[in-house]
């Protein structure tokens, strides 16, 4: 047996101190008085410190014993609190859950998931707030934020919900009138629909081609006569043939699939915009937070799989 206080000693010493005598402690522990005395002697021999005064009929602690018992009570209290936290984490989710998401994505993709989530967990009250830009990571007004791209901060937990890319696209009618750009720099001669969102430089599009040592990047300062802070409006303008738009795949995939929009510069990659659920570390054991993040991750994964299967089936039918 190693030197010093062992974890199993903590409860024994607290019980001994609470009862005030070896015999009373023996009754509570369900052992003999000799057994209690022997265990106390073993602990004192291991630590090399007298923990109990034996000069009086009633047990009293030495200063060292008092310090050990006080610390032991705190440690056992922390363990009990942790145990209760874990028990609560296995219970059904309930209580207030505050969710933040961006305007278009929140309206089209997050809100429907929340509708299904509260049907499954009716004791959870969800407040969804949509904003143009994601709130600061230090903002404690929300429990879960759905955002694009991993946050550069280790103080929060980021769970990747789905892959996502930004795509350049336009309506066939626009490209028939104006031609299709063959290089990124040709975008400056086109009407590009601007979206003022986040901290990114407005109207600056970054594209890359190739991999590894062969990769090359282009930065283009675009221009156009239409701009908005709402992605859905920008996509609608593109559908109406006003110009080229850069938008997340989740927002334009159905239009690309139907042919109402077509890819522009498909051989060039645009910045990734993977979808993440972000929440504070202090909420990592919260039942409602964990349940919601798991639910939305499963929902997004199922939707993407269904869409990919549908697109594959349509492609096979077209080839046939």
C-alpha positions in Angstrom: 0.0 0.0 0.0 1.4 3.4 -1.0 2.3 6.2 1.4 -0.1 9.0 2.4 -3.9 9.3 2.4 -5.7 7.0 0.1 -9.1 7.9 -1.6 -10.8 5.1 0.4 -9.6 6.8 3.7 -11.6 10.0 3.1 -15.0 8.7 4.0 -13.6 6.7 6.9 -12.0 9.7 8.5 -15.1 11.9 8.0 -17.3 9.3 9.6 -14.9 8.9 12.5 -14.8 12.7 13.1 -18.6 13.0 12.8 -19.3 10.3 15.4 -16.8 11.4 18.0 -15.8 8.0 19.3 -14.4 4.7 17.9 -17.4 2.7 19.1 -20.0 5.0 17.5 -18.0 5.0 14.3 -17.8 1.3 14.4 -21.6 1.0 14.7 -22.1 3.3 11.7 -19.5 1.5 9.6 -20.8 -1.9 10.6 -17.4 -3.2 11.9 -15.9 -3.8 15.3 -14.3 -1.2 17.4 -11.0 -3.0 17.1 -11.4 -2.9 13.3 -11.8 0.9 13.4 -8.9 1.3 15.7 -6.7 -0.9 13.5 -7.6 1.0 10.3 -6.9 4.4 12.0 -3.5 3.1 13.1 -2.8 2.0 9.6 -3.6 5.4 8.1 -1.5 7.2 10.7 1.4 4.8 10.1 1.2 5.4 6.3 1.1 9.2 6.7 3.5 9.4 9.6 1.1 11.9 11.3 -1.1 11.5 14.4 -4.7 12.4 13.3 -6.6 11.6 16.5 -5.9 12.4 20.2 -6.3 9.3 22.3 -5.7 11.0 25.7 -9.4 11.6 26.3 -12.4 9.3 26.5 -14.1 11.2 23.6 -12.3 11.2 20.3 -10.8 14.5 19.2 -8.8 15.4 16.1 -5.3 16.8 16.1 -4.7 20.0 14.1 -3.4 17.8 11.3 -6.4 15.5 11.6 -8.8 18.5 11.6 -7.2 19.8 8.4 -7.4 16.4 6.7 -11.1 15.9 7.6 -12.0 19.4 6.5 -10.4 18.8 3.1 -11.9 15.3 2.9 -15.4 16.8 3.4 -14.9 19.2 0.5 -13.5 16.4 -1.8 -16.4 14.1 -0.9 -18.8 17.0 -1.5 -17.4 17.6 -4.9 -17.6 13.9 -5.8 -21.3 13.9 -4.7 -22.0 17.0 -6.7 -20.3 15.4 -9.8 -22.3 12.2 -9.2 -25.6 14.2 -9.1 -24.6 16.0 -12.3 -24.0 12.7 -14.1 -27.3 11.4 -12.8 -29.1 14.5 -14.1 -27.3 14.2 -17.5 -29.1 10.8 -18.0 -32.5 12.3 -17.3 -34.9 13.6 -19.9 -34.0 17.1 -21.2 -36.0 20.0 -19.9 -35.8 23.7 -19.3 -34.9 26.7 -21.4 -32.6 26.3 -24.4 -31.4 29.5 -26.2 -30.3 29.0 -29.8 -28.8 31.5 -32.2 -28.4 31.0 -36.0 -27.9 33.2 -39.0 -30.9 34.7 -40.8 -31.3 32.5 -43.9 -29.8 29.3 -42.6 -31.7 29.6 -39.4 -35.0 30.2 -41.1 -34.7 27.5 -43.7 -32.8 24.7 -41.9 -32.5 25.3 -38.1 -36.1 26.3 -37.4 -37.6 23.1 -38.9 -35.2 20.9 -36.8 -36.3 22.8 -33.6 -39.9 22.1 -34.5 -39.2 18.3 -34.6 -37.0 18.5 -31.5 -39.7 20.0 -29.2 -42.2 17.4 -30.4 -39.8 14.7 -29.2 -38.8 16.7 -26.0 -41.9 18.8 -25.0 -40.4 19.8 -21.7 -37.7 21.8 -23.4 -38.5 25.5 -24.1 -36.5 26.7 -27.1 -35.9 30.3 -27.9 -34.5 30.8 -31.4 -32.9 34.2 -32.3 -31.7 34.9 -35.8 -29.0 37.4 -36.5 -27.0 38.7 -39.5 -23.7 37.9 -37.8 -22.9 35.2 -35.2 -22.6 36.7 -31.7 -19.2 36.9 -30.0 -18.0 33.6 -28.5 -17.9 35.3 -25.0 -21.6 36.2 -25.3 -23.5 34.2 -22.6 -26.9 35.1 -24.0 -27.1 31.8 -26.0 -26.6 28.2 -25.1 -26.0 26.9 -28.6 -24.9 28.9 -31.7 -25.2 27.4 -35.2 -22.5 28.9 -37.3 -20.3 28.4 -40.4 -16.7 27.5 -39.9 -14.9 26.3 -36.7 -14.4 29.0 -34.1 -10.8 29.9 -33.3 -11.3 29.6 -29.6 -10.6 26.7 -27.3 -12.9 28.1 -24.6 -15.9 26.7 -26.4 -16.9 23.3 -27.8 -17.5 23.1 -31.5 -19.4 20.0 -32.9 -19.3 19.7 -36.7 -22.8 19.1 -38.0 -22.4 18.9 -41.7 -19.9 19.5 -44.6 -20.7 22.6 -46.6 -19.1 24.5 -49.4 -19.7 28.0 -50.9 -20.5 27.8 -54.6 -20.6 30.3 -57.4 -23.7 30.0 -59.5 -26.1 32.0 -61.7 -29.3 31.5 -63.7 -28.9 30.1 -67.2 -30.6 33.2 -68.6 -27.9 35.5 -67.1 -25.1 33.4 -68.5 -26.8 33.3 -71.9 -26.9 37.1 -72.0 -23.4 37.7 -70.5 -21.4 34.6 -71.1 -19.7 32.3 -68.5 -16.5 33.5 -66.9 -13.6 31.1 -67.7 -11.2 32.5 -65.1 -11.7 34.2 -61.7 -10.4 37.5 -63.0 -13.2 37.6 -65.6 -15.7 37.9 -62.7 -14.8 41.6 -62.5 -16.7 42.1 -65.9 -19.8 40.4 -64.4 -22.6 41.6 -62.2 -21.9 39.9 -58.9 -24.5 39.9 -56.2 -23.0 41.1 -52.9 -23.9 39.7 -49.5 -22.8 41.8 -46.5 -22.5 39.2 -43.7 -19.9 38.4 -41.0 -16.4 39.9 -40.8 -15.4 38.9 -44.3 -14.3 41.7 -46.6 -17.4 42.8 -48.6 -17.3 41.9 -52.3 -13.9 40.1 -52.0 -14.1 36.5 -53.4 -11.3 34.1 -52.8 -10.9 31.1 -55.0 -8.3 28.3 -55.3 -7.4 25.6 -57.7 -5.3 22.4 -57.4 -3.8 20.7 -54.4 -0.6 20.8 -52.5 2.3 22.4 -54.3 0.2 22.8 -57.4 -2.4 24.9 -55.6 -2.9 28.5 -56.7 -5.2 31.1 -55.3 -7.0 34.1 -56.8 -8.6 37.0 -54.9 -11.1 39.0 -56.9 -12.8 42.3 -55.9 -16.2 41.9 -57.4 -18.8 44.6 -58.2 -22.5 44.7 -59.0 -25.6 46.8 -58.6 -27.3 44.5 -56.0 -26.3 43.8 -52.5 -28.0 42.6 -49.3 -27.4 41.2 -45.8 -29.9 38.4 -46.4 -28.7 35.4 -48.3 -32.1 34.2 -49.3 -32.8 37.5 -51.1 -29.4 37.2 -52.9 -30.3 33.7 -54.1 -33.7 35.0 -55.3 -32.0 37.8 -57.3 -29.7 35.2 -58.9 -32.7 33.0 -59.8 -34.3 36.1 -61.4 -31.2 36.4 -63.6 -29.6 39.5 -62.1 -26.1 38.1 -61.7 -23.6 35.6 -60.1 -23.9 34.8 -56.5 -21.5 33.0 -54.0 -23.7 31.1 -51.6 -23.5 28.0 -49.3 -24.2 24.7 -50.9 -27.1 24.1 -48.4 -28.9 27.2 -49.8 -28.5 26.6 -53.5 -28.3 22.7 -53.9 -32.0 22.3 -54.7 -31.8 25.1 -57.4 -28.6 23.5 -58.9 -30.4 20.1 -58.9 -33.4 21.6 -60.7 -31.4 23.5 -63.2 -32.7 26.9 -62.2 -29.1 27.8 -61.2 -25.9 26.4 -62.9 -22.4 26.3 -61.5 -19.9 29.1 -62.4 -16.2 28.3 -62.4 -16.8 24.8 -61.0 -13.2 23.8 -61.3 -12.3 26.5 -58.7 -12.8 25.9 -55.0 -14.3 28.6 -52.8 -13.8 28.8 -49.0 -15.3 26.0 -46.9 -18.3 26.8 -44.8 -18.9 23.7 -42.7 -21.7 23.9 -40.3 -20.9 23.8 -36.5 -22.8 23.8 -33.3 -20.9 25.9 -30.8 -21.6 26.0 -27.0 -19.7 26.9 -23.8 -17.6 24.2 -22.0 -19.7 24.8 -18.9 -22.7 23.4 -20.7 -21.0 20.2 -22.0 -22.9 18.0 -19.5 -26.3 19.9 -19.9 -28.9 17.3 -20.9 -30.9 19.7 -23.1 -27.8 21.0 -24.9 -26.4 17.6 -25.6 -29.8 16.3 -26.7 -30.3 19.2 -29.1 -26.8 19.0 -30.6 -27.1 15.3 -31.2 -30.6 15.7 -32.7 -29.6 18.5 -35.1 -26.4 16.6 -36.1 -28.5 13.5 -36.9 -31.1 15.6 -38.8 -28.5 17.3 -40.9 -26.7 14.0 -41.7 -30.0 12.3 -42.7 -31.0 15.2 -45.0 -27.7 15.2 -46.8 -27.8 11.5 -47.3 -31.3 11.6 -48.7 -30.4 14.4 -51.0 -27.3 12.7 -52.3 -29.2 9.5 -52.9 -31.9 11.5 -54.8 -29.3 13.2 -56.9 -27.5 9.9 -57.7 -30.8 8.3 -58.7 -31.6 11.3 -61.0 -28.2 11.1 -62.6 -28.5 7.4 -63.2 -31.9 7.9 -64.8 -30.6 10.6 -67.0 -27.8 8.5 -68.3 -30.2 5.6 -68.9 
